[in-house]
């Protein structure tokens, strides 16, 4: 892009060496400040209209036949690269718009200095669009696509955190809530036991109330952790139904277990645990009957023999109902006779519905909450 240093050293020193200096500065600052590199390379822009990407015949419009479309120089690919980096990295639009206006002003000045021929205007406009504007827009598009990809990844991570919070909430409700309810049952049994002096009876009552308060605080924490938009996690607890009933019996709950032959449904543990927890909290001392069959699970309790240890309105039945729906079954819960019954009907295989079709509620089934 300059004189031969062997034929004309003076011209090489005054023309080529300054251009090399500008290119060196652009290389040093271009990676960090690509817009500044564009400004530095402005004297080396596509203002020589002798070579171009294409040549068209505009003799029907102007006297010239060889009008250059998108003039190209040796520096054009590098200018295009820095224009692309400007769109890719520069967040603010105003500096890029100001620089483009300055570049356009230079192009207009070049055309006017050469007579303002229409063919020169065509060459200059295509040079501005192809060398500066189009690469900048491509870089801007690339930045927007990467931002969208990042937002998608962050959204997926946020959803994963919410699902983990819901899992923690479910585990807290299933394990800690159940254990606190059994502690309250034991305390209620001591409070009603014969032969204890007044101080011991009072201590047992305070223990029962403390367990009830802890259950209520746990429910509040679960309300903060649980997201209604998330489906309840489906991971079962590592304990079979017989062991769960045995632990509840050891706490003083009168339970009758009717375990039918055949495979136990996958959700049987969760259903029985929810039913026993509700019975312990809302009907202390009541007789409880647990029935487990390959396609049905039911927990029924009789009349309460003591004061309830918790208030109604928790999230246990809501989460269990969602899990049963996803498994393709139905859930009914409500008063029956002098007690309360939680009944769940599941597919015969006991597996989740592969199509997540859910199940319809049986006609006339009671849906009152009791948690």
Buried (B, 14 or more C-beta within 10 A) or exposed (E): EBBEEEEBEEEBEEEBEEBEEBBEBBEEBBEEBBBBBBBBBBEBBBBBBEBBEEEBEBEEEBEBEEBBBBBBBEBBEBBBBBBBBBBBBBEEEEEBEEBBEEBBEBBBEBBEEEEEBBBBBBBBBBBBEBBBBBBBBBBBEBBEEEEEEEEEEEEEEEEEEBBEBBBBBBBBBBEBBBBBBBBBBBBBBBBBEEEBEEEEBEBBBEBBBBBBEBBBEBBEBBEEBBBEEBBBBBEBBEBBBBEBBEBBBEBBBBBEBEBEEEEBBBBBBBBBBBBBBBBBBBBBBBBBBBBBBBBBBBBBBBEBEBEBBBEEEBBBBEBBBBBBBBBBBBBBBBEBEEBBBBBBBBBEEBEBBEEEEBBEEEEEBBEEBBB
